[in-house]
Amino acid sequence: VRELQEAQRLNPAVGHDALGILYAHMGLEEPAVRETQRAIEIDPTSEIAQSRFREIYDLLYRPDKAIEVRALYPNPAGTPSYIRKSYLWKGMFSEARREVDELLAQNPQDSVGLSAKALIFALQGDLGAARKAIPVMDEDSRNSRAYHHSTYNIACIYAVLGDAANTVKWLKETVDTGMPNYILFARDPHLDKIRKDPAFAQFMAELKPRFEKYQQDFR
């Protein structure tokens, strides 16, 4: 973030899409929206800026806005969609499953797609299938820059299953590998079943000061 801010001091037109998505991963809503909108203003035809604009609202638990932006800036033809949690939050399982199938058709071992597929099973009540479908996070998975999205899906699966210990384990992995998103963890209804568990409460209490420092440092 600091490197991008320095780049913008040298050239105010650069880095807005990258900075916006970083802010969203940190749960910083206003800066994320501001930077991503600025990227679109600078280049309305940029597919990267449009992609970031589609993504930030899923990272901030704003499903209605996420779906609205997706309609405004649809994926280019033939491009598999990033798996959008907004569809799952709205109970739009056929749309979510279509995205999963598109992604896995291109890469059957994609951990984001596999974890999203398992989460769909859990949300639809097929808990046995969900457990069996949880992907193994191997070294190849860890090398993916989307790894933290896979681990977050796994955390949500365990939350739906009522397994607080494994939920917290995978949330910690999510934080440690690129998504310390206190706001998303606080808002996501997929975590509701384990919110009162002491382990989850402690995890959130430990993460909150870090989020508050982000709010102070990055506005």
N, C-alpha and C positions, 0 to 999 in steps of 0.2 A: 504493500500500500504506500509506504513512504517513498519508494523508488518511483512509483507512478505519479505521486504528487509532485516529486521533483521534476519529472519529465514534463508535467503540465506547466510548471513554472517556466520552463524553457520554451515550451510550445503548447499553448492552451488548447489546441485542437486534438491532441493525441490522448490515447489511453482511457477514454471515458467508458467504453464498453467493458474493458478489463477491470477497471476500478469499480464499476457498478456491480459486477458479478462477485467480486471479492467482498464488497460491503454486504451483499445479500447473504453470502456464506457465513458472515459474522453476525447476521441478524440486525444489521443497521439499515432500517427501512428507508428513512428519508434520504440519506446519502445514496443508497442503492438506486432508488427511483430517479433522483436528480441526475446522477451520472449517466444512467442508461438512457434517459430521455435526451440528455445533451448529445450523446453519441448518435441517436436517431436524427436529431436536428442538424448535426454536422453532415451526415450522409444518410438520407432516408432510404437509399437503395442498398445499404450495407447488410448483407445476409448475416454477418457476425453480430452486428448491433441488434438486428431484429431477433436473432436467436437469444441473445442475452436478455432482451426485453421480455421475450416469452418466458424465460426461465426464472427471473427474479421473483415473480409473484408466487411461484410454487415454493420458493425457498423462504418466503415470508408468511406462509399460510394465508393467502388471499385468493381462494379458488375462483370466485366469480370474476375477479379482475384478470386472473391468469387465462381463463377461458375466453374472456373478451379480447385480450391482446392476441391470443392465438388465432382468433377469427380475423383480426385486423392484419396480422402478419403470419400467414400460414407457412408451414414448411415448404421448401422447394420440392417440386415433383420428384418422386423417386428417392427422397431422402428419409430414412427411418427417423421417426420422432424420438426425441428424448422422452423417457417415460415420465409422464406428468402426474404428480400426486393429486393435482386438482381433480382429475377424473375419478380417482379413488375416493376422495373426500366427498364428492357429489354423488357417489354410487353409480357412476357411469362405467360399469365394468366391461361392457362390450367394447367401448372406445379404448379403454385402457388395455384390454386384451389384444386388440388390433395392433396397438403400438408395440406391445411386447412381441407379438408374432412377427412384425416387420423387423424388429431389431434382431431377434433370434434367427430369422431367416438368413440374415447377412452374417451373423456370428453366433452359432449355436451355444458357444461357451461364454457369451457375454454375461458377466456377473450382475450387472445392473438389470438386464432383462430377466435373468434367472431368479434374482431376488424379488423383482416386481411380480413375477409369475407366482412365486410362493406366497407373497403378500396377498395377492388376489384370492388364492385358495383360502387363506386364513380369514379374510374379510367376508367371504361367502359362506363361511362356516365349515369348510372341509379341512378341519384341523390336522387330521392325519396326513392328508396330501400335502398340506403346508409344511409340516415337519420334514417329510421326505424330500420336498423340493428345495429346502434351504441349501444354497450352493456352498461348496467348500471354498473358503478364501485362501487360495494358494499364492505362491510368489508372483505368478503372472497377474493374478487379480490385484495384488498389492501394488504392482507397477503401473496399473491403470490410473490415470488422473481422475477418473470417476469413482475410484475405490470407495471414497467416503459416502457416496450415494448408495452403493451396494450395502455397506455396513449399516447405514441408516435404515434401509428397507428391512434388513435382518433384525435390527433392534425393534422395529415396529411389529414384525411378525411375532417375536417373543412377547411383546406387550399384549397383543391380541390373544395370545395363548395364556396370558396371565403369569408369565415367567419373568419376575422382576429382576432376578439376578442376571440372567442372560441379556435382558433388555439393557441394563446398566453397563454390562460388559461391552456390548456393541455400540452403545452411545459414547462410551469413553474412547473406543477405537475411532468412531466418527469424528470426535473432537480432535484427537491426536493426529489425524491424517487429513485435516483440511476443512472441517466444517464445525467450528465451535458456535453453533447457531442457537443460542439460548432462546431467542424469540420463537423459532420453529418448534423447539422441544416443549416450550410452554404452551403453545397453541394447538399442536397437532392432536386431533381427537383419537388418532390411532394409539396414542400412549395413555389414554384416559384410564384404562383398567388398572394400571399399576401406579398411578399418581400418588396414592396415599401410602405406598410402600416406603418404609424408612430408607432403603437403599437409594431409591429414586429421589426422594426428598433431599438426601444428603448430596447426591450428585448435582442436583440443581442449585443447592445452596453454595456448593463449592465453585460452580461455574458462574454464578451471578456476579461476583466481583470482577471477574475477567470481562464480562459483557459490559459492566458499568465503566470499566476503564476504556474499552473500545468506544463507548459513547462519548466519553470525555476527550479522548485523543483524536477521534476521527469524526468530524461533524460535516 
